[in-house]
Each structure stands twice: as C-alpha cells, then as structure tokens.
Amino acid sequence: MDESGRLYRVPIHSLPFRVGREAGLELTLPLQVVSFRHAELYEHEGRLMARDLGSTNGTFLNQEPLTGESPLDEGDILHFATLEFRIGLMEAESSDSLIGSTAIISSKMPQLVVEKAERLRVLLDQAAVKHVYQPIVGLSKRELLGYEVLGRGDHEGRPTAPYELFDLATVIGVEVELSELLRQHSFPECVSFLGGPRFFFNTHPRELREDRLLGSLEKARSEFPQIRMAIEIHEAAVTDSKMVQRLMAELQRLDILLVYDDFGAGQARLLELADVPPDFLKFDRSLIEDIDGAPPARRRLLSSLAELALDLGIDLIAEGVETEEEARVCRGMGFAYGQGYLFSHPQSIDQLAHGADAGRSDPTSE
C-alpha cells in the first residue's frame, strides 16, 4: 500500500517470478535498496517457494532473514530489503482481468484486516478463550508426568486455532497480550485438577525480547502458589545464554521448571543447551515421526542429540509420538517421556473427568 492508501496487487501469472531493480523482470522495484536481481518465487513439488538471489540488503520472510529456500503460504509477509509484500490468493474472476505485471485495483483486503483485528481485540477484551490438555507420560510405565496446556479461541466468529490467532496477533502487534491471556486464563482451571499434576505452559518469543515473561510469571506464582509449573520456550528464542541464565535463576526462585520446546525444528541451539541446560528438552515431532523406519543417518542424528542432552542431565520428551514403534525407538535412545496421539488427544477438563478421548474433535491440537 502506498502513502495515499492505494493497494498495489501484483499478480503472479507465471513462474519463476523474479524480483529486483533490473528492467524486464516480472516485478521491477526501481529503488537503490533493492538489488538488480534480488529474489525469485518459483514452484517446487506443487508448492510456491521463495529464495534470495544474493541480494545486498536481504530478503525476509515473516520478519526473519530468508536463507536458502522456503515454502510460502497465504498470508506470509515478504520483505525485499525494506519493501513489504503479502502473499495472497486471488479470486479467479479478478485474476482473469489483470494483464501485465502490476495493477492498482480496488480490494477488500485492508477492510478485512481491520475487521479481523477488531474481532481479535474483542476476544482479548472479553478473555474469550478456552483450553485443552494433552498428557506427557513416561515411555516405560506410562505414568503421568503432567499436561501441556493448549489455548484456543472461544468466541463466535473469531478464529479458534492458535496459529490463526497468532498470525493475526502478529499483524496488529499483540502477540504478547494473546500469549499472556492464553496462559493466565488457564490457571483457575488448573487449580481444580485432582492430584495437582505439573502443567507445561507455552510462551511467545516476544515475551522474552520485551522482558515481560518474568513479570507475568511472578504474578501467576503469587496468585496460584499451588500450581506446579513448567514454562516452555521455543528453541528459536534461546539465542542469548546470559539472558537464559538469568531467566533460569529467576524461574528456580519461583519454583518453575524450564523447558526448551520444539528442539531440532530449526537450528538446534547446542551452545545454549550446554551453557544453560533446561529441566526438560522437547524434541520436535519432525524428528520423531516415523523414526522406527527412518534412514540410518536420521536415526544417528536423533540418537546423538539425545545422548548429548542426557550427558547434560536433561530429561527428554518426544513430541508427536503416534505409534508404539516410535515410542519403542525413542525409549531405546534414552527418552524418558513422550507426548502425542498414541497416549491421548488433547482434551478439555470435562472430557478428562469423564475419561473421553477428545482428539478427533480437535484437529488443531499440537
């Protein structure tokens, strides 16, 4: 959108779709911050992909530097240097009427974004959320370690799945508020669980960057001292060993365990893992899926990472365990605990009380 508020929509009629300052490309951006051949979009195995072409000022996908290649989804935000674009699907009738590489057309997109943002703000104001709980169990005796608390939207006409909520929250800059709400709203319900199991709560990386996480946990501990808490931090947020050391010290003071989540999903933070070993390490489901039939190299990778963590005295949790064979292989590699559909789908507190399996009614679970 330009300064006058007009939305520029650039149809992608053919692939590859090259972007840069050079004339004759599918999208020419005549600004010095853009390289002559900056980036390109292309198709691979039915997916729309993007890659940087060695640009000076970089290509960014959802505000992260694009290195190598990456698939694109509707709603993704691409920056070519400082120029921002959003990937969207075009209606068939408007697609047929557009000719050339650039068009200025009327669009409902800005109004839709405004409307969705308003809906999310209503959800936040009314605390219209709910929770389901997925157990984490021992792989040998299937004893209960605790529950991961998974938040959902609970307002008619608003998104329910967490990824939808956070996608929209990112657009309007309220990721921290949403993360805090999903966590804090669950505390009274957690207190009602018989036996006082341990609860694993999620965080958003911006909570650490904005130094708000500890404040919210201090408040939670003072109001709900009886809850046995563990806090999950995505491995992508574990980039500053000194910061994590300070966090660990404060969590110990608050009697809250530290968990590194989704380990291996991106760059395995081995240095930070060694400098500040967490209480638990959750291995991402991408490493666990079909591990019983995986190539030897992939099994050696998982086994080596597990051995490293075990040497540091960390308890290991395998995420996304769906078969007995996966559980058996993980157990043999030293994983003490597992989480996944093999043991239980996420369930509401009422379903847990009645022993129901709620997973098939909640496909957005993990």
C-alpha positions, 0 to 999 in steps of 0.5 A: 500500500502506498502513502495515499492508501492505494493497494498495489496487487501484483499478480503472479501469472507465471513462474519463476517470478523474479524480483529486483531493480533490473528492467524486464523482470516480472516485478521491477522495484526501481529503488537503490535498496533493492538489488538488480536481481534480488529474489525469485518465487518459483514452484517446487513439488506443487508448492510456491517457494521463495529464495534470495538471489544474493541480494545486498540488503536481504530478503525476509520472510515473516520478519526473519532473514530468508536463507536458502529456500522456503515454502510460502503460504497465504498470508506470509509477509515478504520483505525485499530489503525494506519493501513489504509484500503479502502473499495472497490468493486471488479470486479467479474472476479478478485474476482473469482481468489483470494483464501485465505485471502490476495493477492498482485495483480496488480490494477488500483486503485492508477492510478485512484486516481491520475487521479481523483485528477488531474481532481479535481485540474483542476476544482479548477484551472479553478473555474469550478463550478456552483450553485443552490438555494433552498428557506427557507420560513416561515411555516405560510405565506410562505414568503421568508426568503432567499436561501441556496446556493448549489455548484456543479461541472461544468466541463466535466468529473469531478464529479458534486455532492458535496459529490463526490467532497468532498470525493475526496477533502478529499483524496488529502487534499483540502477540504478547497480550494473546500469549499472556491471556492464553496462559493466565486464563488457564490457571483457575482451571488448573487449580481444580485438577485432582492430584495437582499434576505439573502443567507445561505452559507455552510462551511467545518469543516476544515475551522474552525480547520485551522482558515481560515473561518474568513479570507475568510469571511472578504474578501467576506464582503469587496468585496460584502458589499451588500450581506446579509449573513448567514454562516452555520456550521455543528453541528459536528464542534461546539465542542469548545464554546470559539472558537464559541464565538469568531467566533460569535463576529467576524461574528456580526462585519461583519454583518453575521448571524450564523447558526448551520446546520444539528442539531440532525444528530449526537450528538446534541451539547446542551452545545454549543447551550446554551453557544453560541446560533446561529441566526438560528438552522437547524434541520436535515431532519432525524428528520423531515421526516415523523414526522406527523406519527412518534412514540410518543417518536420521536415526544417528542424528536423533540418537546423538542429540539425545545422548548429548542432552542426557550427558547434560542431565536433561530429561527428554520428551518426544513430541508427536509420538503416534505409534508404539514403534516410535515410542519403542525407538525413542525409549531405546535412545534414552527418552524418558517421556513422550507426548502425542496421539498414541497416549491421548488427544488433547482434551478439555477438563470435562472430557478428562473427568469423564475419561473421553478421548477428545482428539478427533474433535480437535484437529488443531491440537499440537 
